[in-house]
């Protein structure tokens, strides 16, 4: 896997963690083997947590219909 693909994977795993909670896949130790990958994971987690309130609001609006 090239460096860009590794960073994208780390970001996606962080996003998954922020959206669905931690598990053995999205928090696997290999993701944190380099500081760049750790930062990408943290950015993904942060992005998911920012998106979550908007998604919950949209979900609640759909349930009210």
N, C-alpha and C positions, 0 to 999 in steps of 0.2 A: 504494500500500500504506500503510495507516495505521501509526502508531507501534507499537502493540501487535503487529500482524502482522509488522513488521520485527524486533522483538525476539524474537518466537517463531521466526522464520526463522533469525535469528542463533544462537539456542539450538540449534535442530535441526541446523544446519550444524556447530556445535561438537560436538554429540553424535555426529554422523556421523564427524567427524574422530577423536574419541576411540575410537570403535568400529572404524572401518575404515581409519584412517590418513588422512593429508592427501592432498588432490587439488586440482585447479584449481577445483572447485565449492565444496567445503566450506572452502576457505581463500581464496576470492576477495576481492580488495582492497576491494570495496564493503561487505563485512561489517564491516570495521574503520573505516568512514568516520566513525563517531561513537563516543564513549567508552561510551555505554550499550549499543550493539550489541556492542562488543568485550567488555564485561563479561558480556553474555548468552552470547556465544560461549564465553568462558572457563568459565562456569558449566556449559554443556552438555558441554564437553569433560571437565571434572572429574567430572560425574555419570556419563558413559560410562566413564571410567577406574575409578570406584568400583564400577560394576556389573560390569565385566569379570571380576574374580576370581570372583564368584559365578556368572557365566555359564560360565566355564571349568570350575569345579568341577561344575556341573550337567551339562555336556557330557561330561566324563570319566566321571561316574557312569553316564550313559546308554550310553557306549561299553563300559563294563565288563560290561554285561548281556548 
